[in-house]
Amino acid sequence: MWLINGWQTNCLSSAQGNMELLISLGALIWFMTYIPTNGAHEYKIHASVMGRPGSNDIQLYRKVADIMFREDVPHKGSINHCAINFKEFTFDMTNGSTVYDSLTTARSNFESKDVAVAIGPAIDVFTSTEYVILNQVHLLTSPASESSSRVISVLPQANSMSAAIADIVTKLGWNNVALLAQDDFSPVLTLGTAGIKVWPIRLSPKISSEDDRELQKNLIQLRSSQNDKFILHSNNREVIRSVMEAAKRLHLLHHSIDWFVTYPDFQDIIKDDEGAWPGSLFGLQLLRSEKIPQNVSGLMESFKISRLQLGLAVDVVGILRHVLWGAAHDCSRGPIGGDFIIGADDFESSIKSQDRPYQGALGQYIWQMPDNTKTNYSINVLWYNTTLNEIGSCTFINGTPEVHFAQSISKSGNVKHVFGKDEILQVVTKQDDPFVMKEGDNYVGFNIDLLRELSESLNFKYNIVDVTDNKYDDSHNGQLNGMVQELMNGNASMAIGALEVTAEREEVISFSYTILSSKASLLIKKAKSTRNFFQFLGPFSIGLWFMIVGFVIVAGLTMFIMSHYDQTQNKSEQKFDLKESMWYSLNILLQGTTDYSPQTTSTRTIISFFWFCVLVIDAAYTANLAAYLTLQQIDDRIRTVYDLAEQTDILYGVEKDSSLMHYIEGERQDPYERMWAFIKLHETETLLKNTTQVIEKVTSGEFTFIADGVVNEYYAKQHCGIESVEQHFGHKDYSLGFPRGAPYRDDINRALLELKERGRLDYLKEKWWAPGTNCTDDDSTISRSDKATAELQIDNMFGVFLVLAGFVVLALVCEVGDRIFDCHTAKKAKKEKKNGNSPSEDNFYVSADDVDVDKKILKKIEEDAKNLQSF
């Protein structure tokens, strides 16, 4: 005061005192700058933190304020003369008394205008500006559903977010969407006004993890709808993550499905890790993480909160600090004469002023009158498609959103990741030969190999689960078996095995392209082999063959005898001696030719009758041979279900509870009705489950097994002595099964087509339906298909070639014997000549008058005699 009084005195002095005046002003400025004020005097804001029991918001605000105010100190040793006093008020709803006490205590607190602000979420009447918060503004930390003159929301209002969501969805070109939310369905009306069809799905209000059963049911229902545009609307990070993880488990995060997540911190949900999240994901980024002080970031772990919650706390404290700075400049100097309390009116006036808007982690804070709508801030639009990119922004100008996209949205045709790198497909199966079989701890079979091929093609992992049908209701005739039930319940991603495509199953699950087709067949024992190398002898009996041989001999002898006593033959060159007679008789039987022919009436008479007999024999042989070979081709075994129904000697049956059993049971046409009556009559022997028992009964030849062609064909290939006979009913298509609406089914189908084009499907079929290694070419049985051919086989004529080969060998033996005999005779003659006992030429002469021989034979004998004489 003495400085001020001195300054006044100097003002009254003469002009000569101007110098003293300047000195006095300088001293005052020095005093105000360098003389410290009382440290107890501060600029203060009294803030009441509203919450529920168990909330730790007040501790969080105090921690954040402590760190931020320490950072405000310009240099070490300085004092911050601003302070925020937080006081907690909880709404205890244990009983009526605690509710009344909570309300009266809070109301009493807010009657004083020294309390500048109420902070916290909207809690029914506890945060009512009509009954409890009487004089202050409510700094709302939860999304505001309604506008109020004394409610100021830190987060964007629900109507603003709804308008932004509608504009972004329109910009993306979505016309039909499913909206998933817990309680805030405000975007539904805005989207509908924009001409977008919306299917709202209410999520469970208590979602704690991705294993939540209600959440699973919601997502299964969503998948069944086959919608491909989803909006996930929530400000709770844990809810968002649980839904996203559950959707990933059900493979709803797929490249064919677009998701739009409205959570304001999309970066915290989607880590920029390539391949971690499959599919196409859009999101909003309101939070600016760089605005959160580094020292504050550590509070996320200690308080177990999200980045958005921390950013919200930072901005709440930042807004209070911004008001304090407006009154105390930089808080480096305290007020003179005592603490300066910023009351409710000053706080409301300061916070609604647009002269110096606060820039926080959640954007700029300007509230537009009269309803305090937050405006003049921007939200980035992000797109995750294997990598995270910023594609546009939504800017709120005077409360109206304006959406701008910096780049076009175009999905690449070549999908890099069909499944996420951590995704595992739960594959359910049921053991059926040869589709799926278990050898030790490993699964083998046609479908297992196919699954392995698909896994390598689409780069996914899988886990095989063997399900048991017994624990499910078979009231649908076995249609909704264990595999189907697991798909319906959402416990499986794919089903493999002998899964037949039916109309009833098509209503509850989805199928892939057909991988196998089949008809019903009969598994029967093969016919005994009828291999006979001498089938050409079959038309005549053994006795008849001997009679024919005897007939030829008798005819030859008769000709020889009659020719011997025929005087006319003495002068003829044709001599029917015994050899020539037999040769002539055989030639006639075999329809050959000979140089001789009978000359006398008697011999011609015999020969004529012989020719007639031979004509009849040849005709009979030819006809009987054709008939005999035809009969050999005929298979009189059971070949059709009609043959089965017509007899009762051989038992027949089906697999118990199979689709074929239900088919035969339900048919009211012949022969199926008769067959079912027969099967039920011998139920214990005809309704089988054990494969070994089936094979044993069929191999015995006393049982016929009716089953799918692919199954019976496998059994026939693996076990010798049985075969599969295809029927003309019971057509089936086998496929892979998926949950209804599974988005990855098209990817599996494309992979199946690629495998088919590359021949891999045909290779797998040949591999699993190849003949068993225990069957050899010397099998003593023959299948019906092998016998039912029109062409003659080698077996039919092999005996003819054996006979020919036999006579060739006989001829060679005779020729060799003749040569040996001639050589022996020649040596003997030579030896006699050396001994001087060589016979004269006359000894070798044979008179034609003494012996009744042909002249040609005589001439030959003379030539041989001359040759011998030359030795």
Buried (B, 14 or more C-beta within 10 A) or exposed (E): EEEEEBBEEBEEEEEEBEEBBEEBEEEBEEEEEEEEBEEEBBBBBBBBBBBBEEBEBBBBBBBBBEBBBEEBBEEEEEEBBBBBBBEBBBBBBEEEEBBEEBBEEBBEBBEEBBBBBBBBBBBEEBBBBEEBBBBBBBBBBBBBBEBBEBBBBBBBBBBBBBBBBBBBBBBBEBEEBBBBBBEBBBBBEBBEEBEBEBBBBEBBEEBEEBEBEEBBEBBBEBBBBEBBBBBBBBBBBEBBBBBBBBBBBBBBBBBBBBBBBBBBBBBBBBEEEEBBBBBBBBBBBBBBBEBBBEEBEEBBEEBEBBBBBBBBBBBBBBBBBBBBBBBBEEBBBBBEEEEBBBBBEBBBEBBBEEEEBBBBBBBBBBBBEEBBBBBBBBBBBBBBBBEBEEBBBBBBEEBEBEBEBEEEBEEEEEBEBBBBBEBEBBBBBBBBBBBBBBEEEEBBBBBBBBBEBBBEBBEBEBEBBBBEBEEBEBEBBBBBBBBBBBBBEBBBBBBBBBBBBBEEBEEBBBBBBEBBEBBBBBBBBBBEBEEBBEBBBBBBEEEEEEEBEEBBBEBBBBBBEBBBEBEEBEEBEEBBBBEBBBBBBBEBBEEEEEEBEBBBEBBEEBBEEBEEBBEEBEEEBEEEBEEBBEEBBEBEBBBBBEBBBEEEEBBBBBBEBBBBBBBBBEBEEEBBBBBBEBBEEEEEBBBBEEBEEBBEBBBEBEBBBBBBBBBBBBBBBBBBBBBBBBBEEBEBBBBBBBBBBBBBBEBBBBBBEBBEEEEBBEEBBEEBBEEEEEBEEEEEBBBBEBBEEEEEEEBBBBBBEEEEEEEEEEEEEEEEEEEEEEEEEEEEBEEEBEEEEBEEEEEBEBEEEEEEBBEEBBEEBBEEBEEBBEE
